[in-house]
Amino acid sequence: MGKYCEVCNKGTMSGNLVSHSNRKTRRSWAPNVQHVRVLVNGVPRRMNVCTRCLRSGKVARSI
């Protein structure tokens, strides 16, 4: 599951792609998810985290 944030549970969203002639087809939007090493209870672990959680400081990056 690459398009899923394990911190905030953000996943893909769906909606309509609307053309200039107003025809509608289904499409999906995926969050910007990065596979990074984070500290969970003092132990480094690889997680899928969205960039908003990384930027806001909800997770601590591991070196």
TAGIQUI-V222692 format. One record per run of one state. SS is the DSSP state (a for helix, b for strand, c for the rest). FROM is the first residue (numbers start at 1). TO is the last residue. If there is no record, write none. Layout:
<<SS	FROM	TO> <SS	FROM	TO>>
//
This chain:
<<c	1	12> <b	13	18> <c	19	23> <b	24	29> <c	30	32> <b	33	40> <c	41	42> <b	43	50> <a	51	56> <c	57	60> <b	61	61> <c	62	63>>
//
